[in-house]
Amino acid sequence: MKYTLVVKKGQNGFLIGELKEFPAVFTQGTSLAELKENIVDALEMYLEDLRETYQPCGEMIEEEELVFA
């Protein structure tokens, strides 16, 4: 899947990054490379938290893990 990284100039030389598709996922870094690494980590933590707190409604028929390249 493709996501859009919005980069803004922060204070003290930091770059602030936010995923347009997931506004709750944001981080910072001192370089663009560091920011990209950090945003991947932030997205992984966000999705992990969603998985842990997910409470489906109704009877589950099937569960399957999908991998998007």
N, C-alpha and C positions, 0 to 999 in steps of 0.2 A: 504494500500500500504506500501511497505517497502522502506526505503531510507537508504543510506550509509552515516554515519557520520564519516568524516575524522578529527581526532584530532591531533593537533600539539602543541608542547610546545612553549608558547609565553614568553614574558618578564615579570619580576616582579611577577612570580608565576601564571600567567594567562594561561589558556588553550584556544586555538583558534580552533573553529569547523567550518567545511564547509560541506554542503551536496554535495556528489559526483554527484548526478543527477541534482542538481540545483546549479552550482558554484556561482551564484549571492547571494545565501543564506548563510550567515556566521555570526558568533558572537563569543563572548568570555565568559569565566566564571572562577571562582577561584577554582571550583571543577567540577568533571565530572557530578554530579547531576545537578549543576547549569547550566552547559553548555548545557545539554540535555533540560532543561526547556527553556533556552534562544533560542535554535535552533528551537524549536516548535513555539515559539512566532515569531521568524524571518520568518519562513516559512508561517505562517498564514498572516503576514503583506505583504509578497511578493505576495502571491496568491490573497489577497484582492486588492492590487494595480493592478494586472493583470486584475482582474474582472472589476475594475472601468475604465480602459483604453481600454478594449477590444472593437474593432470595427469590427464586422463581415462583410465579403464581400458577396454580393448577398442577396437574399430574405430569411429571417429566416422562416423556416417551423414550427419548434417546439423548445421549450426550456424546459429542464427537469433537476432538481437537482439530482445528484447521490452522494451517501454516500459510501465511501470506508472504510471498517473496518480494 
